[in-house]
């Protein structure tokens, strides 16, 4: 991996805020952790840079191909969502939208497991929520129109999406949670979480990739070399390359290059910086 040096001359706190967002900032109301994204090739409403590069979060996620075909990538596995098909993505799974084909569109709903647990530490949380979220072997599930319960789940998703299009009213949060809990009840009643154990090696690999990605996301604007990030994750350079290829289907160098380009696009769109200044901001020499 080559070294890249970012000139900090044009760096500013304001510009950094435009291209770095904490997970809780995805929500309009931090006290109600739920958000719906509607995404095409060129747009994301509400704006949320991040869906097209690898990320993970504590939230649960249901994503549906509302139009056309969408390719999703979860922990090294590619899922092709045809129109009307849904993908469940579990908490902490590394995922990204690989491609929205043509004039395709997808709807994604992210929400905290706390909205399902009702009472933290309760038997409901342990039996019905953590049984799924703590299962590292259950990363994602493709849901189609093949079975009645899947039809019901997809219909509930669309029902919630239609409700969100209506004018806001008093008690809106209760209605949203009602939809989510009905969806979740259908989901957990029909999905076998099982007792399948994942190897400690798999967990170490996933943790190492997450640690490296977090480091790259925080330090992309400065000089970074492969030896530095390998030392951080306590792995060899060869192992680092293998992990990125197996989980992200790319190399660390290619990933960093792509990530910097994405951040550059945000600055070009949302600031008055010229191309040279933007290049410096995101770590291109």
C-alpha angles and dihedrals in degrees: 000000000000124000120250124193123208116207107222094203094109098033116127136170090239093055092045090055090055093060104030120066129172116225093252089058089069087076123078088210114035090198090061107047102201131111138170121209125195109197137185131168091279108022141053121189115225093023112254116160108203109064093097097053128055115282141146138199143179089252125100117237138204116189125184130190098233093179133011122341130321128191116213127187121208121177094329096317121111119217121195111208114198120198111299095014123122135210125206113208117194128223115283096011114140106237146155142174103257098187143351104207119224113313091348123144135193135196118214128189120196122188140163118256086231089077088063099040094058091191119040112236093014125137087251091059093047098044104034106026113023091043085070104030095048093050105102091186091062104072104148141349127204112221121198138172090265098104134040095240091051090050089052092049093049091047090053089051091053090044090056091046091053090048090053089056091061122091112278116262140180112287093023092141091058091054092050093049089048091057092045093050093049090050091048094048090054091045099050093043091060106030120083108221089183128184096268109151121218118217120257086235091061091049091049091050094050092046091049093052092047091049091050094046091050090051093048092048091053098041106030092116094064137056111295129175131187095246090058096054093042090055089051092054095037094236135117123258091247091052091048091055092047092050093051092048093049098044104026102021091230141079125260090248093050091046094052091047092051093045092052090049091052091051090048090055090054093051093046090052100041107032138049094238117129123235094267092051092047091050089054092047094057099043106267113137 
